[in-house]
Amino acid sequence: MRNRTSFAVIIPLLIVCFAAGVLSVVIKPPAQESRPDSIAPSGSPTPIIPTSPQTRRSTILVFGVDALDEQTGGTLLTVWMITFGAADEMIELTGIPYDTRLPDGKSLRESFSLFEPPDYGARFISSMSTFTEYPIQGFIVLDRIGFARLIDYLGGFQLGEQAYDGSRALVALGLLENSPQESFKLQVQILQAMVNAAPALGRTPEVTSLTTLVPDHAFTSPAAAQLTTMAIPLLPIDPGRVSIHLWSKQP
């Protein structure tokens, strides 16, 4: 069973760095039944690329899905990468559209699968190294309900004269389902608003209300306790150290 308390510890960093692109279109309603805690069979390989002692920076992948599915992980809606190093270094947030092609010609959405045998996502995670020069240390999957709850936890955000809570943010993103680039522009605005609100959480925020996101609306690999170890040194978040951009293929 996943450790809900440990997952809650990394929620502040997830809010700032991992959650802003969780939904670009609402595809289907949430599942009516709770998923079993053992979404990936025990003993299955953990699809994480090992780091080396010389590497200071690492990447965490964040996959936004419509609703977590116990077989595939759900329909992929958006991908964000967070690349970070020491506490005083920049935190880079990079958005990748789901229709971006992998080296084999398939799109991220077509290839997305984290819980199917025989490799339980190892090949897919490995293929994501195409987009980062740093080791991939883990991933987080968050669905639309989890995304909305995170926004509400922060007290919502303001874009211009319009105030947004979680539900309103989902509606706004859903209106852009056929305009991926415009959707990502809005995701960047939402993410920046969340980054700006994050310092108020401090180093040890109260996150009890968010522990229920696990396992039905959030999943991590490796275990949340391991991701916590990486996240804690980055708190509290300094908005001045966060860079947000969209991935573009280098010439």
C-alpha positions in Angstrom: 0.0 0.0 0.0 1.3 3.4 -0.8 2.3 5.6 2.1 -0.2 8.5 2.2 1.7 10.5 4.8 4.9 10.4 2.8 3.1 11.5 -0.3 1.6 14.4 1.6 5.1 15.7 2.4 5.9 16.2 -1.2 2.6 17.8 -2.1 3.9 21.4 -1.8 6.6 20.7 -4.4 4.1 18.8 -6.5 1.8 21.8 -6.4 4.5 24.1 -7.6 6.4 22.0 -10.0 4.4 18.9 -10.9 0.8 19.8 -11.1 0.2 22.7 -13.4 -0.4 20.9 -16.6 -2.6 18.1 -15.3 -5.5 18.7 -17.5 -5.7 20.1 -21.0 -9.0 18.5 -21.8 -11.7 16.6 -19.9 -12.1 13.3 -21.7 -14.2 11.1 -19.5 -15.8 11.2 -16.0 -13.8 9.8 -13.0 -14.0 6.2 -12.3 -16.9 5.1 -10.1 -14.9 2.4 -8.2 -11.7 2.9 -6.2 -8.6 1.4 -7.8 -6.7 -1.2 -5.8 -3.7 0.1 -4.0 -1.5 -2.4 -5.9 -1.8 -0.6 -9.2 1.6 -2.1 -10.3 2.2 -5.7 -9.2 4.7 -6.1 -6.4 8.1 -7.0 -7.6 7.6 -5.3 -11.0 10.6 -3.4 -12.2 10.8 0.3 -11.3 11.3 2.2 -14.6 13.8 4.7 -13.2 17.1 5.7 -15.0 19.9 5.5 -12.5 21.9 8.6 -11.7 25.7 8.9 -11.4 27.8 10.5 -8.7 28.9 13.2 -11.1 25.3 14.3 -11.9 24.1 17.2 -9.8 20.8 17.8 -11.5 17.9 15.4 -11.9 14.5 15.3 -13.6 11.1 14.2 -12.3 8.3 13.5 -14.8 4.7 14.5 -14.2 1.9 13.0 -16.2 -1.5 14.5 -16.2 -4.3 12.0 -17.0 -8.0 12.2 -17.2 -8.6 9.5 -14.6 -6.2 7.0 -13.2 -6.7 3.6 -14.7 -5.3 0.4 -13.1 -4.3 -1.1 -16.5 -2.6 1.7 -18.4 -2.5 4.8 -16.1 -5.3 6.6 -18.0 -5.4 8.8 -21.1 -2.4 11.1 -21.2 -3.4 14.7 -21.4 -0.2 16.6 -20.6 3.4 16.1 -19.6 5.7 18.4 -17.5 9.3 17.8 -16.4 10.8 19.3 -13.4 14.6 19.5 -13.4 16.4 20.6 -10.2 19.7 20.4 -8.4 20.9 22.0 -5.2 18.6 24.2 -3.2 20.2 27.4 -4.6 19.9 26.4 -8.2 17.2 27.1 -10.7 14.2 24.8 -10.9 13.2 24.3 -14.5 9.6 23.4 -15.5 9.3 22.2 -19.1 5.9 21.4 -20.7 5.7 18.7 -23.4 2.6 18.4 -25.6 1.1 14.9 -25.6 1.2 14.8 -29.4 5.0 15.2 -29.4 6.7 12.3 -31.2 9.2 9.8 -29.7 12.1 8.4 -31.7 9.9 5.4 -32.8 7.4 7.8 -34.4 4.6 7.3 -31.9 3.2 10.2 -29.9 3.6 10.4 -26.1 -0.2 9.7 -25.8 0.0 6.6 -28.0 3.0 5.2 -26.1 1.8 6.1 -22.6 1.5 3.0 -20.5 2.9 2.6 -16.9 1.2 -0.5 -15.5 1.0 -3.0 -18.3 3.3 -6.1 -18.4 5.8 -7.1 -19.3 7.9 -4.0 -18.5 5.4 -1.9 -16.5 6.3 1.3 -18.2 10.1 0.9 -18.2 10.5 1.4 -21.9 8.2 4.4 -22.0 10.0 6.1 -19.1 13.4 5.4 -20.7 12.2 6.9 -24.0 11.4 10.2 -22.1 15.2 10.7 -21.7 14.9 12.1 -25.3 13.6 15.3 -23.6 16.2 15.8 -20.8 19.9 15.5 -20.5 19.6 14.7 -16.8 18.8 11.4 -15.2 15.1 10.7 -14.7 14.7 9.9 -11.0 11.0 9.3 -10.8 7.5 10.2 -12.0 4.2 11.3 -10.6 0.8 10.7 -12.2 -2.0 13.0 -11.2 -5.6 13.0 -12.5 -8.0 15.9 -13.0 -9.6 15.5 -9.6 -6.3 15.6 -7.9 -5.3 18.7 -9.9 -8.5 20.5 -8.9 -8.0 19.7 -5.2 -4.5 21.0 -5.3 -5.7 24.3 -6.7 -8.4 24.5 -4.0 -5.8 23.7 -1.3 -3.8 26.8 -2.4 -6.9 28.9 -2.1 -7.3 29.3 -5.9 -5.5 31.8 -8.0 -6.1 35.0 -9.9 -5.5 35.7 -13.6 -6.2 39.3 -14.4 -9.6 40.1 -12.9 -10.8 36.5 -12.9 -10.6 34.3 -9.8 -10.2 30.6 -10.3 -10.9 27.6 -8.0 -10.1 24.0 -9.1 -13.4 23.5 -10.9 -13.2 26.7 -12.9 -9.6 26.0 -13.9 -10.7 22.6 -15.3 -13.5 24.3 -17.3 -11.1 26.9 -18.7 -8.6 24.3 -19.8 -11.4 22.1 -21.3 -12.5 24.9 -23.6 -9.0 24.7 -25.2 -9.1 21.0 -25.9 -8.7 21.5 -29.6 -6.0 24.1 -29.3 -2.9 22.4 -27.7 -0.7 25.5 -27.9 -3.3 27.8 -26.4 -3.9 25.2 -23.7 -0.2 25.2 -22.8 -0.1 29.0 -22.6 -2.9 28.8 -20.1 -1.2 26.0 -18.2 1.9 28.2 -17.9 -0.2 31.0 -16.5 -1.7 28.7 -14.0 1.6 27.2 -13.0 3.1 30.7 -12.5 0.2 31.6 -10.3 0.7 28.5 -8.2 4.5 29.2 -8.0 3.7 32.7 -6.7 1.4 31.3 -4.0 3.7 28.5 -2.9 6.0 30.5 -0.5 3.0 31.0 1.9 3.1 27.2 2.5 6.5 27.5 4.2 8.8 24.5 4.8 6.4 22.3 6.8 2.8 23.0 5.5 -0.3 21.3 6.8 -1.3 18.8 4.1 -3.6 16.4 5.9 -6.5 17.3 3.7 -4.6 16.2 0.6 -3.6 12.7 1.8 -6.8 11.2 0.4 -5.5 11.8 -3.2 -3.6 8.6 -2.8 -4.3 6.1 -4.4 -7.3 7.0 -6.5 -6.0 10.3 -7.9 -2.3 10.3 -7.5 0.5 7.7 -7.9 4.3 8.0 -7.6 7.3 5.9 -8.5 9.6 5.3 -6.7 7.7 5.4 -3.4 6.6 8.7 -2.1 9.1 8.5 0.8 12.0 8.5 -1.7 10.6 11.5 -3.6 10.2 13.3 -0.3 13.9 13.1 0.3 14.5 14.9 -3.0 11.8 17.5 -2.4 12.4 18.7 1.1 15.7 20.5 0.4 13.9 22.6 -2.2 11.4 24.0 0.3 10.3 26.7 0.7 10.0 27.5 -3.0 11.5 30.7 -4.1 9.5 31.9 -7.2 12.6 33.7 -8.4 14.3 30.4 -8.8 11.6 28.8 -11.0 11.8 28.9 -14.8 8.8 27.8 -16.8 8.9 27.1 -20.5 7.7 24.7 -23.2 9.9 22.1 -24.8 11.1 22.7 -28.3 13.2 20.4 -30.5 16.7 21.6 -30.8 18.0 22.1 -34.4 
